[in-house]
Amino acid sequence: MRKKSIAAILPILLLSFQVQAQTPGSVKGSVTDSKKSAMPSVTVSLLHAADSSLVKTELTDAQGLFDIPVIKSGKYLLGYSLAGHEKAYSNSFEVADGQSVKIPEVQMQPQVTKLQGVVVTSKKPLIEVKADKTVFNVENSINATGSNAMELLQKSPGVLVDNNDNISMKGKTGVRIYVDGKMMQLDSKDLAAYLRSITSSDIESIEMISNPSAKYDASGNAGIINIKLKKNKKYGTNGSVNAGFTQGITPKGNGSLNLNYRNKKVNLFGNIGGNIGRFQNELYFYRKQKDTVYDQKTRMYTDNQSINAKVGADFFVNSKHTLGVMTNLNYNDNQWNSEGNTDIYEQNSGVFVKSLKAFNTIPGHRLNSNSNLNYRYADTSGREVNVDIDYGIFRGRGRSYQPNFYNDKNNNLLYSIINRNNTPTDINIFSVKADAEQRLGKGKLGYGVKGSFVTTKNSFEFFNDDAGGNPIKLPERSNRFKYKEHVYAAYLNYQRQLNEK
């Protein structure tokens, strides 16, 4: 039994070593002005040299320095931009796996404008640095075309998404993800599936808040990422249709339809969008451990289909009072598969011991729905009150089939280990909150209260197949639990700029 237990975890060990073996590279450099003084808050964009498509953005620090992580080797170039200055570009360069490339110092030149008439236009920069957050303005950016929310996070400054879809910001893990100010109560796997189902054409901006105020839920110390979805503000009836296509190893596509009607008394809006495609990776891994050699070749792919829908209305009672209602729905259907073969040898003699053919099939279905009733009061004195009542549900259905076959050199079966599991998850969330802000002296006073009620039900059922191929439940490894959480919170803060430096 001990021998079989060790063999059963072998595919997992091999996969975990592969993840650790990947070492990202980096691109470093500095930016100065025409007087050779350091320039902070310059947007530095890492671009593919072939087509100038965006890979990653970062901002220079107070010393004008930047350090951009590079996940994949390849040929790149850098773009530099800052309001009031001419755009600049580096020469193309190559980055190998794990290599750190130093780029020569770049000098930004002031923008020269010839006045032949006065035309006032307004366009948001790609990256905005504000007092309490950094904003990635996705709307109207060609770099966002054909992407989803997860891919946009990978391009956002200070944000890193690893191979297991864990999101970190400025080197800290445990980042909380919000969508339109609502925290997503999902684990990393379900959150990644949800973010991939949101098309870039539905996103207005992404806010990175490294030091959130007391207004936000006090969970995690790594900061908050808030994804703001578009909301049409034009009068009359209007809409848009968007479509995207990406060709990598396999094709992937997305599309969305947006409709909106607005007058002085009401705003009606709705949209629907979807994604479809296969994501594929191949793994080649050669490892020596003690007196044994493992030569692994694995192909992994995910078939993904998802749909998002949102409908809502805002009622403008008068210039100060607004009532709103909104419901959104997300459904994701995907299946992750892996097919691997590992040949096992004695290291000293090179004698073939056995081979492991490992397969894994994990289908998953996720339904996420949220409804919101809101009230907003705002007057000309700077006083603002917001009240939100939210109810959300999450339903996840997952199961796994993991057959492992051990064969001799003639491909005859020595023995097999077949594992299965079933992991349904149900989450219900109800919350009520009220926030207020008003001017006080030379600053702003903010205060609010919130109550949230969360019920989570999880089942973890594990099975082994018997000799006849029938799944037998393992009670000692299976578990069910129900978790209830009631949180009541209040906050008070005051913000004031002490000086302009």
C-alpha positions in Angstrom: 0.0 0.0 0.0 2.8 2.4 0.8 4.4 1.9 -2.6 1.1 2.6 -4.4 0.5 5.8 -2.3 3.9 7.2 -3.3 3.3 6.4 -7.0 -0.1 8.0 -6.9 1.3 11.5 -6.1 4.1 11.3 -8.6 2.3 13.2 -11.4 1.5 16.0 -9.0 5.1 16.2 -7.8 6.3 16.4 -11.4 3.9 19.2 -12.2 4.8 21.2 -9.2 8.5 21.0 -10.0 7.8 22.3 -13.5 6.0 25.4 -12.1 8.9 26.2 -9.8 11.5 25.8 -12.6 10.1 28.6 -14.6 12.0 31.8 -14.0 10.7 35.1 -15.4 13.1 37.7 -16.9 13.0 41.4 -16.5 13.7 44.7 -18.2 15.2 47.6 -16.2 16.0 51.2 -17.0 15.6 54.8 -16.1 13.9 57.9 -17.4 15.1 61.6 -17.1 14.0 64.9 -18.4 16.0 67.3 -20.7 17.9 68.5 -17.6 18.9 64.9 -16.6 16.6 65.0 -13.6 14.7 61.8 -12.6 11.2 61.6 -13.9 8.6 59.7 -11.7 5.2 58.4 -12.9 6.2 57.9 -16.5 4.2 55.1 -18.2 6.6 52.5 -19.6 4.9 50.0 -22.0 6.5 46.7 -22.9 5.5 46.0 -26.5 6.0 43.1 -28.8 8.6 44.1 -31.4 6.7 42.4 -34.3 3.4 44.3 -34.0 3.7 46.8 -31.1 1.0 45.0 -29.2 0.9 45.7 -25.4 2.5 43.1 -23.1 2.8 44.9 -19.8 2.8 48.5 -18.3 4.7 49.9 -15.4 5.4 53.3 -13.9 8.7 54.8 -13.0 9.4 55.4 -9.3 10.5 58.6 -7.5 14.1 58.0 -8.8 12.8 57.6 -12.4 13.6 53.8 -12.4 11.4 51.0 -13.7 11.6 47.2 -13.5 9.2 45.2 -15.8 8.8 41.4 -15.3 8.9 39.4 -18.6 7.2 36.1 -18.4 8.0 34.8 -21.9 11.3 35.1 -23.9 11.1 37.0 -27.1 11.8 40.3 -29.0 10.4 43.5 -27.4 10.6 47.3 -27.4 9.6 49.9 -24.9 7.3 52.9 -25.2 7.5 55.9 -22.9 4.6 58.4 -22.3 3.8 61.3 -20.0 1.4 64.2 -20.3 3.1 67.3 -21.7 6.0 65.3 -23.2 6.7 63.7 -26.6 6.4 59.9 -26.8 9.6 58.0 -27.0 10.5 54.5 -28.0 13.6 52.3 -27.4 15.3 50.1 -30.0 14.1 46.5 -30.1 15.9 44.0 -27.9 15.6 40.3 -26.9 14.9 38.8 -23.5 15.8 35.1 -22.8 14.3 33.0 -20.0 15.4 34.3 -16.7 17.5 37.1 -18.3 17.6 40.7 -16.9 18.1 43.3 -19.6 19.3 46.8 -18.8 18.0 49.5 -21.2 20.0 52.7 -21.8 18.7 55.8 -20.1 15.9 57.6 -21.9 15.4 61.4 -21.9 11.8 62.7 -22.3 11.4 65.9 -24.3 8.7 68.6 -23.6 5.9 68.6 -26.1 6.0 71.5 -28.6 2.6 72.8 -29.8 2.1 75.2 -32.7 -1.0 77.3 -32.2 -2.9 77.8 -35.5 -6.3 77.8 -33.8 -7.8 76.7 -30.5 -9.4 73.3 -30.3 -10.0 71.8 -26.9 -10.0 68.0 -26.7 -9.9 65.7 -23.7 -8.4 62.2 -23.7 -7.5 60.1 -20.7 -4.0 58.8 -20.6 -3.5 55.0 -20.6 -2.2 55.2 -17.0 -3.3 57.8 -14.4 -1.6 58.2 -11.1 -4.0 59.6 -8.4 -3.5 60.3 -4.7 -5.1 57.1 -3.6 -4.9 54.8 -6.6 -3.4 54.0 -10.1 -5.9 53.8 -12.9 -5.5 51.7 -16.1 -7.9 53.3 -18.6 -8.9 50.4 -20.8 -11.8 52.1 -22.6 -11.0 53.3 -26.1 -7.5 51.7 -25.9 -6.6 49.6 -29.0 -4.3 47.6 -26.7 -7.4 46.1 -25.0 -8.9 44.7 -28.2 -9.5 40.9 -28.1 -8.6 40.6 -24.4 -10.5 39.6 -21.3 -10.3 40.9 -17.8 -7.6 38.4 -16.7 -5.3 39.3 -19.7 -5.8 43.0 -18.9 -4.7 42.4 -15.3 -1.5 40.8 -16.6 -0.8 44.0 -18.5 -1.6 46.3 -15.6 1.2 48.2 -13.7 2.3 46.5 -10.5 0.1 43.4 -11.1 1.5 39.9 -11.6 -0.5 36.8 -12.5 1.4 33.5 -12.1 0.9 30.2 -13.9 -1.7 29.1 -11.3 -3.8 32.3 -11.8 -2.8 33.7 -8.4 -2.9 37.5 -8.5 -0.3 39.7 -6.7 0.2 43.4 -6.6 3.6 45.0 -5.9 4.9 41.7 -4.8 2.1 41.0 -2.2 -0.3 38.1 -2.5 -3.8 38.1 -1.2 -5.1 40.9 -3.4 -8.9 41.4 -3.2 -10.7 41.7 -6.5 -13.8 44.0 -6.8 -16.1 44.5 -9.8 -18.0 47.8 -9.8 -17.1 48.2 -6.1 -18.4 44.7 -5.1 -15.9 42.3 -3.7 -15.7 38.9 -5.4 -16.1 36.1 -2.8 -14.5 33.4 -4.9 -11.4 31.2 -4.7 -8.5 31.7 -7.1 -9.7 29.1 -9.6 -13.3 30.3 -9.8 -12.2 33.9 -9.8 -9.9 33.3 -12.8 -12.7 31.6 -14.7 -15.0 34.6 -14.0 -12.4 37.2 -15.0 -11.7 35.4 -18.3 -15.5 35.6 -19.1 -15.5 39.4 -18.9 -14.6 40.8 -22.3 -12.3 43.9 -22.5 -15.0 45.8 -24.5 -17.2 45.8 -21.4 -14.5 47.3 -19.1 -14.0 51.0 -18.6 -11.0 51.0 -16.3 -9.0 49.0 -13.7 -8.1 50.7 -10.4 -5.1 49.5 -8.4 -5.4 50.6 -4.7 -2.4 49.5 -2.8 -3.4 51.2 0.5 -7.3 51.1 0.6 -9.1 53.3 3.0 -11.5 52.1 5.8 -14.3 52.4 3.3 -13.3 48.9 1.9 -13.7 45.6 3.6 -10.8 44.9 6.1 -9.7 41.6 4.5 -6.2 41.1 3.2 -3.2 43.5 3.4 -2.1 43.3 -0.3 -4.5 45.9 -1.6 -7.5 46.0 -3.9 -8.1 45.8 -7.6 -11.4 47.3 -8.7 -12.6 46.6 -12.3 -15.1 49.2 -13.4 -17.5 48.2 -16.2 -18.8 50.6 -18.8 -22.0 52.6 -18.3 -23.3 54.6 -21.3 -24.1 58.3 -20.5 -25.3 59.4 -23.9 -28.9 60.6 -24.3 -31.3 58.8 -26.6 -31.1 55.2 -27.8 -27.7 53.8 -28.7 -25.7 50.7 -28.7 -22.6 48.9 -29.9 -21.5 45.5 -31.1 -17.9 44.2 -30.5 -16.1 41.1 -31.6 -12.6 39.9 -31.0 -10.4 37.1 -32.3 -7.1 35.7 -31.1 -4.9 33.1 -32.8 -2.3 31.4 -30.8 -1.7 27.6 -30.8 -5.6 27.5 -31.0 -8.2 30.1 -32.0 -10.2 32.1 -29.4 -13.0 34.5 -29.8 -15.3 36.9 -27.9 -18.1 39.2 -28.6 -20.6 41.5 -26.9 -23.8 43.6 -27.6 -24.6 46.7 -25.6 -27.8 48.7 -25.6 -28.8 51.9 -23.8 -31.6 54.3 -23.6 -31.3 57.6 -21.6 -33.3 60.8 -21.1 -33.5 63.3 -18.2 -35.6 61.0 -16.0 -34.4 57.4 -16.7 -31.5 55.4 -17.9 -32.1 51.9 -19.1 -29.1 49.7 -20.0 -28.2 46.1 -20.8 -25.5 44.0 -22.4 -24.6 40.5 -23.2 -21.2 39.0 -24.1 -19.4 35.7 -24.4 -16.1 34.0 -24.9 -15.2 30.7 -26.5 -11.8 29.0 -27.1 -9.2 26.5 -26.2 -6.1 27.3 -24.2 -3.3 24.8 -24.7 0.2 24.2 -23.2 2.8 21.6 -23.7 5.2 20.5 -20.9 8.6 18.8 -21.5 10.4 18.1 -18.2 13.5 16.1 -17.5 14.4 15.5 -13.8 16.9 13.6 -11.8 16.0 12.7 -8.2 18.3 10.6 -6.1 19.0 7.5 -8.3 16.1 7.9 -10.7 15.5 9.8 -13.9 12.0 11.1 -14.9 11.4 12.1 -18.5 8.0 13.7 -18.7 6.0 14.9 -21.7 2.5 16.4 -21.1 -0.1 18.3 -23.1 -2.6 20.4 -21.2 -5.6 22.1 -22.7 -8.8 23.9 -21.5 -12.0 24.2 -23.5 -13.8 27.3 -22.3 -17.2 28.8 -23.0 -18.8 31.6 -21.0 -21.6 34.2 -21.2 -22.2 37.4 -19.3 -25.4 39.4 -19.1 -26.4 42.6 -17.3 -29.6 44.6 -17.2 -30.5 47.7 -15.1 -32.1 51.0 -14.7 -31.4 54.4 -13.1 -34.2 56.7 -12.1 -33.3 60.4 -11.7 -35.9 61.7 -9.2 -34.3 65.2 -9.4 -30.8 66.8 -9.6 -29.9 65.4 -6.2 -31.6 62.0 -5.8 -31.0 58.9 -8.0 -32.5 55.4 -7.5 -31.0 52.4 -9.3 -31.5 48.7 -9.8 -29.2 46.2 -11.6 -28.8 42.4 -12.1 -25.9 40.6 -13.7 -25.4 37.0 -14.6 -22.3 35.0 -15.5 -22.2 31.3 -16.6 -19.0 29.5 -17.3 -18.7 26.0 -18.8 -15.1 24.6 -19.1 -13.2 21.4 -19.1 -9.5 21.1 -18.3 -7.6 18.0 -19.6 -4.1 16.7 -19.4 -2.4 13.8 -21.1 1.1 12.9 -19.9 3.7 10.2 -20.3 6.7 9.8 -18.0 9.5 7.3 -18.7 11.3 6.3 -15.5 14.9 5.0 -15.6 17.7 4.1 -13.2 20.2 6.9 -13.3 23.4 5.0 -13.0 22.7 2.1 -15.4 20.1 3.8 -17.6 17.9 0.8 -17.4 14.2 1.4 -18.1 12.1 0.8 -15.0 8.5 1.6 -16.1 6.4 4.3 -17.7 3.5 6.3 -16.2 0.6 7.4 -18.5 -1.4 9.9 -16.5 -4.6 11.5 -17.6 -6.8 14.1 -15.9 -10.2 15.4 -16.9 -11.8 18.2 -14.8 -15.1 19.5 -16.1 -16.6 22.5 -14.4 -19.8 24.6 -14.4 -20.1 27.9 -12.6 -23.0 30.3 -12.2 -22.6 33.7 -10.6 -25.5 36.1 -10.2 -25.7 39.4 -8.4 -28.6 41.9 -7.9 -28.2 45.4 -6.6 -30.6 48.1 -5.4 -29.0 51.5 -4.8 -29.7 55.1 -3.8 -27.5 58.1 -4.4 -27.7 61.7 -3.0 -25.3 64.4 -4.2 -25.5 68.2 -3.9 -23.4 71.1 -5.0 -21.7 71.5 -1.5 -19.8 68.3 -2.0 -22.0 66.2 0.3 -22.7 62.7 -1.1 -24.6 59.7 0.3 -24.7 56.2 -1.3 -26.8 53.2 0.0 -26.5 49.7 -1.6 -28.4 46.5 -1.0 -26.9 43.5 -2.7 -27.8 39.8 -3.0 -25.5 37.4 -4.8 -25.3 33.6 -5.4 -22.5 31.4 -6.7 -23.0 27.8 -7.8 -20.0 25.7 -8.7 -20.0 22.1 -9.9 -16.7 20.4 -10.3 -15.5 16.8 -10.6 -12.3 15.1 -11.6 -11.3 11.8 -13.2 -7.6 10.9 -12.8 -6.5 7.5 -14.2 -2.8 6.6 -13.8 -1.4 3.5 -15.7 2.0 2.0 -15.0 3.5 -0.1 -17.8 6.6 -2.1 -18.4 9.0 -1.6 -21.4 6.7 -3.7 -23.6 3.8 -1.4 -22.7 2.1 -4.1 -20.7 0.1 -2.9 -17.7 1.8 -3.4 -14.3 -0.9 -1.7 -12.2 -3.2 1.3 -12.2 -4.5 3.8 -9.8 -7.7 5.6 -10.6 -8.9 8.6 -8.5 -12.1 10.6 -8.8 -13.6 13.5 -6.8 -16.8 15.6 -6.7 -16.6 19.1 -5.3 -19.8 21.2 -5.5 -19.9 24.7 -3.9 -22.8 26.9 -3.0 -22.4 30.5 -1.7 -25.1 33.0 -0.8 -24.2 36.6 0.0 -26.5 39.4 1.3 -25.1 42.8 2.2 -26.3 46.3 3.1 -24.1 49.4 3.3 -24.3 53.1 3.5 -21.4 55.6 2.8 -21.3 59.3 3.1 -18.7 62.0 2.3 -18.7 65.8 2.9 -16.3 68.6 2.9 -15.0 69.6 6.3 -12.5 72.4 6.7 -9.9 72.0 4.0 -10.4 68.3 3.8 -13.0 65.6 3.2 -14.8 63.6 5.9 -16.0 60.1 5.1 -18.0 57.7 7.2 -20.2 54.6 6.7 -21.6 51.3 8.0 -22.0 47.9 6.5 -23.5 44.5 7.4 -22.8 41.3 5.3 -24.1 37.8 5.7 -22.4 34.9 3.9 -23.4 31.2 3.8 -21.0 28.7 2.2 -21.7 25.0 1.6 -18.9 22.8 0.3 -18.6 19.1 -0.3 -15.3 17.2 -1.0 -16.0 13.6 -2.0 -13.1 11.4 -3.0 -13.3 8.0 -4.8 -11.0 5.2 -5.9 -12.1 2.7 -8.6 -12.2 -1.0 -7.7 -11.1 -3.9 -9.9 -14.3 -3.7 -11.8 -14.0 0.1 -12.5 -16.7 1.0 -10.0 -16.0 4.2 -8.0 -15.8 3.5 -4.2 -16.2 6.5 -1.9 -13.4 7.1 0.6 -15.1 8.4 3.8 -11.7 9.1 5.5 -10.8 11.6 2.8 -14.3 13.1 2.1 -15.9 15.9 4.0 -18.8 18.3 4.0 -19.1 21.6 5.8 -21.4 24.6 6.1 -19.9 28.0 7.0 -21.8 31.1 8.1 -20.3 34.5 8.4 -21.9 37.7 9.8 -19.9 40.9 9.6 -20.9 44.3 11.0 -18.5 47.2 10.3 -18.3 51.0 10.6 -15.6 53.4 9.6 -14.6 57.1 9.9 -11.8 58.8 8.0 -10.6 62.3 7.2 -8.4 63.3 4.2 -6.6 66.5 3.8 -3.5 67.5 1.8 -1.0 69.1 4.2 1.2 70.6 1.4 1.7 70.4 -2.3 5.1 68.7 -2.1 
